[in-house]
Structures are given as C-alpha cells and as structure tokens.
Amino acid sequence: MYGRAGIKTGALALTATVGAVAMLAFAGSTAAAMPGCGSFAAQADAQDAFVELGGSPQRKVGNLDPNRDGVACEGLPGPYKGYATIGYNRKKQFFYGIATMPPNGTGGTEIPCLYGNRHFDDAPRKVNIFRVTPSGDKPLIGEFKGKAEARPESGHLLWKAEKSHPLFGRYYVAFEERIPLSPYGPNECPGFSSRPTLLPRPTR
C-alpha cells in the first residue's frame, strides 16, 4: 500500500519514463528525416540546409559533412557556397575569420569560388560585416567593402576588417555573390554568410 509520498514518487517515475520514450521517438524520427546529399541537386542547396539545421565542424548534421570541415556535400555540382566563421580580436580591434570553400563537384581539384571574377584571376571575393538589430541588419563596412585573401592550396578565404570598440551584439560576415560571366542562369558562386555570433566576447 502506497502513502502520499509513494504515489508522488511513482507518478514522477512514470512521467520521466514517458518523457524519455517521447524524446527517443522524436530523435528517431528526426534522424530518419535527416536529408542526405542525394536529396540535393547542388552543393549550395546542401550548404543552406546544413547551416539552417545548425551544422558546423563541431556539430554533425546527418552525413552532410563527413570530413567535418563545415562544407556540406563536396561531391555535388555547383552552385557552390562555403562555410564561414567570424570572430573579434579585442586587443588589436579587428573582426576576422575563415571561409572554407568547396571543390569542383565533378571530381577536379579546382576550387571554383575562391575569387571574385573569372575575368580577373586575382580578383578577391568581397566581404561585409553586419550587426543584427531589431530594425534590420546594419552593414559596418559600407560602400568600400572588405576583401578576402584566397588561399588556393588550402581552399580557404582569410579575411579581416578593422573596427574599434564595436557594440556588443550579434554579428555575421557576408560574402558577396561573385560577378557572373553572363546574365544567363544562376550564379555559380552565390553570396553566403556566417551564422550570427555574439561579439565581442566578454573577457575572462
């Protein structure tokens, strides 16, 4: 025979068990519904889904990024988008980050979206930094946008932008769409952004 304490303890145990079963069922349905690279026609589409689902080199999303570099489905054809990061150096007062770019999905070694314009081999991809505000995202760099240095040997774009004492808030870096060769069809290298991040991080 149970007293009041026994009934309460039993009810809590039953609630915990039901909750655990529900969580397992949800996790199972989510894993079953997780898209694979075969669900996408282009690498840029897979990258958008990967970022939207919270994917990163530290957080796996299905099997979209098996080598854990932040770039989803590297075997798919273009259009192509990269995985970008943003940080802030308090001591020297500049934003900085890296974008890891996907290779040519046809199996070649070329990294087609490192540069800004195929007509000029060394034209850099342009970047800007935005602060997220209730009234809309505010660009920090303005008309004269920053530029990212291409590192073809690693497939990275390295960038930095000077900014003294930025307000604490959510910021992201945006890489502009690369200039297309012609007005026909989608751009092989559309614009992409990092995930908004709280910066500057407080000192410890």
C-alpha positions in Angstrom: 0.0 0.0 0.0 1.3 3.4 -1.0 1.3 6.5 1.1 1.1 10.0 -0.5 4.9 10.1 -0.9 4.8 6.7 -2.7 2.1 7.9 -5.1 4.0 11.1 -5.8 7.3 9.1 -6.4 5.5 6.6 -8.7 3.9 9.4 -10.7 7.2 11.2 -11.2 8.9 8.0 -12.3 6.1 7.3 -14.8 6.3 10.9 -16.1 10.0 10.6 -16.5 9.7 7.3 -18.4 7.0 8.6 -20.7 9.1 11.7 -21.4 12.2 9.6 -22.2 10.3 7.4 -24.6 8.9 10.5 -26.3 12.3 12.0 -26.7 13.7 8.8 -28.1 10.8 8.6 -30.6 11.4 12.3 -31.6 15.1 11.7 -32.0 14.5 8.6 -34.1 12.0 10.4 -36.4 14.4 13.4 -36.8 17.3 11.1 -37.7 15.1 9.2 -40.2 14.0 12.6 -41.7 17.5 14.0 -41.9 18.4 14.7 -45.6 21.4 13.2 -47.2 23.5 14.6 -50.1 21.3 12.7 -52.5 18.4 15.0 -51.5 20.1 18.0 -53.2 20.8 18.9 -56.8 23.6 21.4 -55.9 26.2 21.9 -53.2 24.8 25.4 -52.4 21.4 23.9 -51.5 23.0 21.3 -49.2 25.1 24.0 -47.6 22.0 26.1 -46.9 20.3 23.1 -45.3 23.4 22.2 -43.3 23.7 25.7 -41.8 19.9 26.1 -41.2 20.0 22.8 -39.2 22.8 24.1 -37.0 25.7 22.2 -38.7 29.3 23.1 -38.0 32.7 21.3 -37.8 31.8 20.7 -34.2 28.2 19.7 -34.8 27.3 16.9 -37.1 24.1 17.0 -39.2 23.3 13.7 -40.7 26.0 12.7 -43.1 26.2 16.1 -44.9 29.7 16.9 -43.8 31.6 13.6 -43.3 35.1 15.2 -43.1 33.9 17.8 -40.5 35.2 21.0 -42.2 31.9 22.8 -42.3 31.4 22.3 -46.0 28.4 20.1 -47.0 28.3 17.6 -49.8 31.5 18.4 -51.5 30.8 15.9 -54.3 27.8 17.8 -55.6 28.0 20.2 -58.6 27.6 23.9 -58.4 26.4 26.5 -57.5 28.8 26.4 -54.6 28.8 28.0 -51.1 31.3 27.9 -48.3 31.3 27.7 -44.5 32.3 31.0 -42.9 33.3 32.0 -39.4 33.5 35.3 -37.6 35.4 36.5 -34.5 36.8 39.7 -33.0 40.3 40.4 -31.7 39.8 42.7 -28.7 43.5 43.5 -28.3 44.1 44.6 -31.9 40.5 45.6 -32.6 39.5 43.8 -35.8 37.0 41.3 -37.0 38.4 38.2 -38.6 37.5 34.8 -39.9 37.9 32.0 -42.4 35.6 30.7 -45.1 36.2 27.1 -46.2 35.3 26.7 -49.9 34.1 23.5 -51.7 36.0 22.0 -54.6 34.6 21.4 -58.0 32.0 18.7 -57.6 33.0 16.9 -60.8 36.0 15.4 -59.1 38.6 18.0 -60.2 41.0 19.8 -57.8 39.8 23.3 -58.8 38.0 25.4 -56.1 35.8 27.5 -58.4 34.5 30.1 -55.9 37.7 31.4 -54.2 37.9 34.5 -56.4 35.6 37.4 -57.2 35.5 37.3 -61.0 36.9 34.8 -63.5 37.8 37.6 -65.9 40.5 38.7 -63.4 42.3 35.7 -61.8 43.3 37.5 -58.7 40.1 39.4 -58.0 39.1 38.8 -54.4 35.7 37.9 -53.0 34.3 41.0 -51.3 33.0 40.8 -47.7 31.0 42.9 -45.4 30.1 42.6 -41.7 26.6 43.1 -40.5 25.2 43.8 -37.0 21.8 42.2 -36.3 19.3 44.8 -34.9 15.5 44.8 -34.3 15.2 47.3 -37.2 17.3 45.3 -39.6 20.8 44.2 -40.3 23.3 47.1 -40.4 26.5 46.9 -42.5 29.6 48.0 -40.8 31.9 48.5 -43.7 29.7 50.3 -46.1 30.4 51.2 -49.7 34.1 50.3 -49.5 33.8 46.6 -48.7 36.5 44.4 -47.2 38.3 41.8 -49.3 39.2 38.2 -48.5 42.6 36.8 -49.4 42.3 33.5 -51.3 44.5 30.5 -50.3 44.1 28.1 -53.2 46.4 25.5 -51.5 44.0 25.1 -48.6 40.7 26.2 -50.2 40.3 28.9 -47.6 39.3 32.6 -47.8 41.0 34.6 -45.0 39.5 37.9 -44.1 39.8 40.7 -41.5 38.3 44.1 -41.1 39.4 46.9 -38.7 36.7 48.1 -36.2 37.4 49.9 -32.9 35.2 49.1 -29.9 32.1 47.6 -31.6 28.9 47.4 -29.6 28.2 44.1 -28.0 25.7 42.2 -30.2 25.2 39.6 -32.9 27.4 40.0 -36.0 27.9 38.0 -39.1 30.2 38.2 -42.2 28.6 38.1 -45.6 30.5 37.2 -48.8 29.1 38.9 -51.9 27.9 37.0 -54.9 30.8 36.5 -57.4 30.4 38.5 -60.6 28.8 36.1 -63.2 30.3 35.5 -66.6 27.0 36.2 -68.3 23.4 37.2 -67.3 22.1 33.7 -68.1 21.3 31.1 -65.4 22.2 31.1 -61.7 25.5 32.4 -60.5 27.9 29.5 -59.9 29.2 31.4 -56.8 26.2 33.0 -55.0 26.7 35.0 -51.8 26.7 33.3 -48.4 27.1 34.3 -44.8 28.4 33.0 -41.5 26.0 32.2 -38.6 25.3 35.3 -36.4 27.6 35.3 -33.4 27.6 37.3 -30.2 30.6 39.6 -30.3 32.8 41.0 -28.8 33.0 38.1 -26.4 33.5 39.2 -22.8 37.0 39.0 -21.3 37.6 36.3 -18.7 
